[in-house]
């Protein structure tokens, strides 16, 4: 069997327009056909500087992230606070309370901050 370097003729679609609108498969080894990775990533939020986290420290963002997830019980959450953040639960809740009053926290994670503000307000009203 002999091989030639001539390009093969592309197959004609069985019916006219059959392959229209379909994207041709790309060759993963051809660098000219690689997808543009920048086009696949979402654009940064315009109100926040890129990489700044809205002016919040890494610790502040970690505290908000801890509050944004569900916990099976208080013991698991307190253990995670100590292990992941290196804080006592008392200090954690002091910092969290201050974060709820910080507008940068609301910009960073409005769902979590607004939920926690509502819970805090309900507790104050019950007293």
N, C-alpha and C positions, 0 to 999 in steps of 0.2 A: 504494500500500500504506500503510495507516495503522497506527500503533503505539499501543498502549494501555499505561497504567501499571499495569494489573491484573496481579497475580501469576498465573503459569501454574499450572494444576492439576498436581500431581505425578503422574507416571505410576504406575499400579498395577503391582506385580510380576505376572509372568505366572502364577506359582504362589504359593500362600500360603507365607510364610517364605523365599522365594527370596533376599531381600536381608537377612534378619535376620543379625545378627552382623557385617555389613560396616559399616565406618565411612564416613559420607557424605563426599564430596570437599569440601575446604575452599576458600574463595575467598582467594587469596593477597593480595588488595588489602583485605580486611576485617580490621582490626586485632583485632577480637574473636575471630576464628577462627585467629589465629596460634598455632602450637604453643608451649608453655611451654619455652623454651630451658634454663632451670634444671633442669627435670625430665629433660632428655636427657643432662646431664653426670653422670659418676659422682661419688658422694660422696667427699670426701677421706678418706684413711686416718686412722682415729681416733687412732692412736698418734703421729702426726706433726702438729705445728701447721701450719695452712694457710699455704702460701707459704714455709715455713722451710727446706724441703729436709732436714728432720731435723737442723738445726743445722749442716749442712755449708756451706762456702763455695761460691761459684759455681765456683771453680777446682777444688775437691775433686769436685764433681758432674761437671765436665767431664772430669776424669781418669777417673772411674768410667765415664763414657759412652764414652771412648776405648777402654777395656779391654773394654767390653761388645760392641763390634763386631768383625767379622773383618777381617783385613788380608791383602793378597796377599803381602806380604813385609816384612821389617824395615825396608827403606829407605823404603817408603811410610809406615809408621807413624812412624818417626823424623822424616820431613819434616813430617808432620801435627802432631806434638808441637811442633816448632819454630814452624810457621806459625800454628796455632790457639791454642796455649797460651803461646807465647813462652818456652818452657823448653828447656833442654838435655835430651837424653834421660837423662843421668845424674841431674839434679835431678828429672826426672819420676819415675824409678823410686825415688828416695829418698822422694818424697812418696807414691807409690803404696804402698810398703812400710809407711809410717806409717799410711796409710788402712786397710790390711788389719787393723791392730790396733785400730782405732777402732770401737766398737760402733755409732756413728751411721751409719757407712758401711754396715754390715751391715743396718741398718734401712732405709736408702735403697735399696740394690740387693743383696739377699741372694744372688741367684743368682751374680752376678759376683764378689762378695766371697768367697763360699764356694768357688767354683771356683778363684780365685786363691790362696786359703789352702791348698787341697789341692795345687796345683802347687808352691807354696813349700815345703810340708812334704815332698813327694816329693823335691825337690831337696836339702833338708837331709839326708834319710835316705840319699841316695846318696853323700854326702860322707864 
